[in-house]
Amino acid sequence: MRAQLLSHARRLSSQLSSTRNFSINRSAVMAPIKVGDSLPSVDLFEGNPGNKVNTGAFGKGKHVIVGIPGAFTPTCQNDHIPTFVSDFSKLKAKGVLTVNCVSVNDPFVMEAFGKVLDPSGNVRFLADTTAEFTKAIDLELDLTGLLGNVRCKRYAIVVEDGKVTGINIEEDPGQATCSKSSGVMELL
C-alpha cells in the first residue's frame, strides 16, 4: 500500500509544485483569522468517524495546528509535516502541548498518513471531513480540478488558551516555507 501511495504522490508532485493548477486569490494571502481571534469550535475526526475532537480542546495551554492541502501529497509528506515530527521535542520544550496536522480528508486517510509519517504518534492527524473548520477560519483552497474538492491552504497556527497567538500562511500551496516547524518556533 505504501508503494502505491508513494507512486501516487510522485505523480502529483509536478502538479502540486506548479501554481497554475491552483485557484487562489493572491490578493487574499492574509486569512481573516488573525492573532487575537478565538479559535472557532468545530468537530474534527481522529482515526475514524466516531472519534470526534472538538477544537475547543485547544482552549487550555499552547497548541500548534498545521493545515495541509492533502495527505500523501508530495510537499505535505516530504517537506512539511516531517519537520514537526523531527522537531516535536523542541516544540514541547517551548511549552507546546499538542501538534495537530489538519487536512480536508477522511479520518481513515489521515490515520494512515500519521502511521507513515509519525509511527511514534507524537503528532495528531485530524480530518476536517467537510472543510467546516477550514471554512470557519477562511483558509479554503479550491483544488476541485486537481484533488476533487475544496481543501485548506498550507498554514501553521499557534493557539494559546483558545486564542490565536501566531499564524503563518503560505502564498504558494505547493511550497512549505513559513509554515514548517522552524517558522512556528519563531512564533512561540
Secondary structure, 3 states (H helix, E strand, C coil): CHHHHHHHHHHHHHHHCCHHHCECCHHHCCCCCCCCCECCCCEEECCCCCCEEEHHHHHCCEEEEEEECCCCCHHHHHHHHHHHHHCHHHHHHCCEEEEEEEECCCHHHHHHHHHHHCCCCCCEEEECCCCHHHHHCCCEEEEHHHHCEEEECCEEEEEECCEEEEEEECCCCCCCCCCCHHHHHHHC
